[in-house]
Each structure stands twice: as C-alpha cells, then as structure tokens.
Amino acid sequence: MILSKASWIIVQVFLWLFFITVVFPMVWTLLTSFKTSAELFNRPWGLPATPRWDNYARAWAKMKVGTYLFNSVFVSAVSLFCIMALGSMIAYALARYDFPGNRVIYFTFIAGMMIPGWLGYIPAWFLHRSIGTLGTHAGLIIQYTAVSLPFTVFFLQAFFKTLPKELEESAIIDGASLFMVFWKVMLPLAKSGILTIAVFNFLGVWNEFMWALITISKDNLKTLPLGMSNLLEVGYYQTDWGAMFAGFIIMLVPTFIVYAIFQNRLTEGITVGALKG
C-alpha cells in the first residue's frame, strides 16, 4: 500500500513537472508579446508594465503575418478537404468491397507509411517542376495530400471494416445508391475516426515547414511556419521583439482553437480506434 502511494506521488510529481515545462514557455511567450523590446531585456521574467496591443498590429501588417495566416488557412483547408474526401472513400472501398487487387492497393498504402518523408523531396521536386506546380499553393496541396493519404487510409479502414453490413444492405433495399450509402450511412457511423484523423492531418499540414521551404520562394505565397522563420531575422535587424512574439502567438491560436473544439472527439476517436484495432 505504501509502495502504491509512493508510486502515485512520483507519477503526480512527474506529470506536474511535465505540465510546467510545457505551459511555462507558452505563458512566457504570451506575456512577452505584450512587452516592448526594452522590457524584454530589462525584465525578461516580469509582467508587462502596459500591455502593448500594437505589437499584434505591427506583426499582422508590417511583418505580413496576416498574409502568411491567410495562406496557411487556405492551404490547410483545401489540403484537409482533399485528404479526407479521398482517404475516406478509398478506405471505405478497401474495407467494404472485395475486388481484385484490393490487398495490393491496401499494402501499397501501408508501404507508403514506411517511406521517410524527406526521402521523397528530390523526386517530388522534379515531378512538381514537370507539371508546373512547383512554388505554388497547388504544389503544396498536392504534396500534403499525397503524403497524408497512406496513414489516413490505414486509420479509417479499421473503422469502416467493423461497421455492420446489415445497415448497407437495408439502405440499398430502400433504394439508396452506393454513394448515398457511403455518405448518409457509413460516414456518420465513422464520425469519431474521421474527426480524429482530420485533427492529426490539420496539425501536420498547418505546421509543415520543410517542403514549403524547399519549394516556396515568393513572399506573398509563404505559409505561417515559413513566414515565421523570417520574423526572427526581422526581429534581429529591427529589434522589434514584441511584434515577433506576437506573431508566434498568432500562429499558435488556430492550433489551440482546433484542439479545444475537438478535444473530446479526439480522445474518443483514439480510444475507439484502439479497441477496434
């Protein structure tokens, strides 16, 4: 009993330490975003004397965070739509229909998960250059969709495979087409899995940096992670550290919003997926 209590205390201490190491940098960044550059160096751990909301205005306009944010929202939204639309239909077909080549297609997607992402940068670069999408948002969307599909198909296939076949048969008897069965019956039943993988895909696309760095050179096309890398350089030369930290907070806000909205669904989807797996 003593050992059990001691173990519980150790676990609690570890969790609190982990919580502090995660939360403290975010709180410090938030407070710093309201400071002047002088306050940052003179009182780095203190509260801002007067909150400087103009830091956010300068970050939005002068440092082009507004442009980068719009680009990220556009690329992430279109990429997520393509990933989920294609991934859910492919996973449904592989899970519910037995046709020649079914297993070949499935294991091809599984093999795609085993290839390191960086290994495909060079051939992908030449491919996008040949089709004219290099250095464009279309190129980012195509690449993000292709890279995210294997895990999406793998994850959703487990959900669709365990759904009762009687529901499909009843819908078909009632006159529903195959697409209506998928859209009206199967998708709602797999909602937990779809929301879970959608959140993971969104975070992956939203925070992606390397492919954007390799292919995007025009400043007005840069996404937030790529654009934010420029803020550090701007901060060095212009010593506008408050605006730079304000830009970091703006970048974090969409991630917090998505997680806050879908937190329960995310936990539920992971639990259901583990049980079905």
CORJOZI-V63279 format. One record per backbone hydrogen bond with DSSP energy under -1.0 kcal/mol. CO is the residue of the C=O (numbers start at 0). NH is the residue of the N-H. If there is no record, write none. Layout:
co=<CO,CO>
nh=<NH,NH>
This chain:
co=<0,1,2,3,4,5,6,7,8,9,10,11,12,13,14,15,16,17,18,19,22,23,24,25,26,27,28,30,31,33,35,36,37,38,50,51,52,53,54,55,56,57,58,59,63,64,65,66,67,68,69,70,71,72,73,74,75,76,77,78,79,80,81,82,83,84,85,86,87,88,89,90,91,92,98,100,101,102,103,104,105,106,107,110,115,116,117,119,120,121,122,123,124,125,126,127,127,132,135,136,137,138,139,140,141,142,143,144,147,148,149,150,151,152,155,156,164,165,166,167,168,169,170,171,176,177,178,179,180,180,181,184,185,187,189,190,191,192,193,194,195,196,197,198,199,200,201,202,208,209,210,211,217,218,222,223,224,226,229,230,231,232,233,234,238,239,240,241,242,243,244,245,246,247,248,251,252,253,254,255,256,257,261,262,263,264,265,266,267,268,269,270,271,272>
nh=<4,5,6,7,8,9,10,11,12,13,14,15,16,17,18,19,20,21,22,23,26,27,28,29,30,31,32,33,34,51,39,40,41,42,52,54,56,57,58,59,60,62,64,65,67,68,69,70,71,72,73,74,75,76,77,78,79,80,81,82,83,84,85,86,87,88,89,90,91,92,93,94,95,96,101,104,105,106,107,108,109,110,111,113,118,119,120,123,124,125,126,127,128,129,130,132,133,135,139,140,141,142,143,144,145,146,147,148,151,152,153,154,155,156,159,160,168,169,170,171,172,173,175,174,180,181,182,183,184,185,186,188,189,190,193,194,195,196,197,198,199,200,201,202,203,204,205,206,212,213,214,215,220,221,226,227,228,229,233,234,235,236,237,238,240,243,244,245,246,247,248,249,250,251,252,255,256,257,258,259,260,261,265,266,267,268,269,270,271,272,273,274,275,276>
